[in-house]
């Protein structure tokens, strides 16, 4: 069984986010990046299927040299192969373009299951998985929270998260693409020693854009960002509800909530 | 860790565990055994037996390994079992084995506990376990009175100082603990000390090493060692006993070149030399919680007591269990970042022991003990009966 996991590096949200002067992108200077949280769950799922049923796990990423760290992490975690589709970091790629690049690589390789994180920590669009499945013309299921079974007939039974605690269970014919929700498993921790050691043992397959069989004449973003907006910092205030008895405190609390139109 | 190193570690663990004669004296001193259901595998020799058979029967994979992980990571690494084993049995380095086993589990991608993963990521990316931005490490100085800042040098590059105050992560980022570095600065100024604080300080690495991330510890050790040496310091004074223990025992390129002092030792020396004079004595009953990484791990029992006796005289009362017999607060060994099984919280047991001797203040000299005990006072409903103070706060207030 061949499993391909799509990996994205996203900015860590610890640091203060700054925008470029045109307010169209995040200022990458001094920004630390890590593997998109949802993608770590997808990777772990692939590795657990490999451990249980046997599979070849390939991690794939579109990025610059910074994405190498993410791919080495995947190899150190026991992925079998890592592919980097080289891109110029400065050039904006929308999710359609990213999916198209991954499609160009995957479509000429064997695959049974493609896993992506449900969404990116950066844009939160949840687009790459859906577009990639459409390009490959394979079934896709989103927000997967459990793998029930893998059948020998080439199908997979999965559980999806719906709204308000609902979920459904469905059988999907493979090859298929699943977008993975956090909490489906507990991603492993890959030690710094393992990550250092893997660099001397394994290599990343680097694919320049020029090697891809893609028509680049029409390879432009389908959407563009007009403006990024920082959230307003709320000036929240802590207030103790006064009252000498519980009843008095409850009455005062109800009064405050009513005053704010919340009750 | 390479496969060969894992095999070597496993062989060392097997060799050491085989020296255990199962006398079980260690159980009598183990805080884990006291705070959990008390199953044999929740005590020192039970843990080491579990490690022994996990290695011999090749069970370091799958669900069995996860169960072993949960047991191993519940240890506070306080060292009580080792002291007992040295005194009454064959002197096995039990905690060393537990930590070596954690390193193996981590390299095999079974450890650490899920809650500790973010801690390791934060240590690597930001140099502190709390996930706070590294560039905001010295922001606490903005909240310190200007007159206190006149004497301290914030070392950014080539400046040299005689004494370096290593603030540590908890005192740097935890605003509720701001009074601790503030008090230490007051005392340093009172002594007219030529001292500094590193602008580029990073975690000493203790949490990484206790959790089993030896590679990350090495990175942090190299960073801090270089910065401390570049500043030309002759001595490092630490706030946290965990930083103290790391510098003193685990920083191989530092421990022989610099004098390493916990602040209680540094100030006790000054008290003895007559440079510090206590002017205001305390009339409340106080007791002292020995931080394990100061007391049990490094034998520093008397320096804090010397100061407290000077401050409080007869109002300083020992708890029944003190010095090497004292009970761990439960925060060490990476446990402060994770929820582990506790039928009874260690911090609550300790708060009760302090109340039992009539103490109105529990004094400690460790930021983690301070946090654990403060929580223990709240969760046991004793907020009106007892309060927690760091020794530095009492000393600064008595000058």
HADDOCK unambig.tbl for C-alpha pairs under 7 A between the chains (distance, minus, plus):
assign (segid A and resid 14 and name CA) (segid B and resid 131 and name CA) 6.70 0.50 0.50
assign (segid A and resid 14 and name CA) (segid B and resid 132 and name CA) 6.51 0.50 0.50
assign (segid A and resid 14 and name CA) (segid B and resid 133 and name CA) 6.05 0.50 0.50
assign (segid A and resid 15 and name CA) (segid B and resid 133 and name CA) 5.74 0.50 0.50
assign (segid A and resid 188 and name CA) (segid B and resid 109 and name CA) 5.71 0.50 0.50
assign (segid A and resid 188 and name CA) (segid B and resid 110 and name CA) 6.92 0.50 0.50
assign (segid A and resid 189 and name CA) (segid B and resid 109 and name CA) 5.72 0.50 0.50
assign (segid A and resid 189 and name CA) (segid B and resid 117 and name CA) 6.38 0.50 0.50
assign (segid A and resid 190 and name CA) (segid B and resid 109 and name CA) 6.08 0.50 0.50
assign (segid A and resid 191 and name CA) (segid B and resid 106 and name CA) 6.82 0.50 0.50
assign (segid A and resid 191 and name CA) (segid B and resid 107 and name CA) 6.11 0.50 0.50
assign (segid A and resid 191 and name CA) (segid B and resid 213 and name CA) 6.60 0.50 0.50
assign (segid A and resid 192 and name CA) (segid B and resid 215 and name CA) 5.64 0.50 0.50
assign (segid A and resid 192 and name CA) (segid B and resid 216 and name CA) 6.14 0.50 0.50
assign (segid A and resid 193 and name CA) (segid B and resid 1 and name CA) 5.80 0.50 0.50
assign (segid A and resid 193 and name CA) (segid B and resid 215 and name CA) 5.40 0.50 0.50
assign (segid A and resid 194 and name CA) (segid B and resid 1 and name CA) 6.63 0.50 0.50
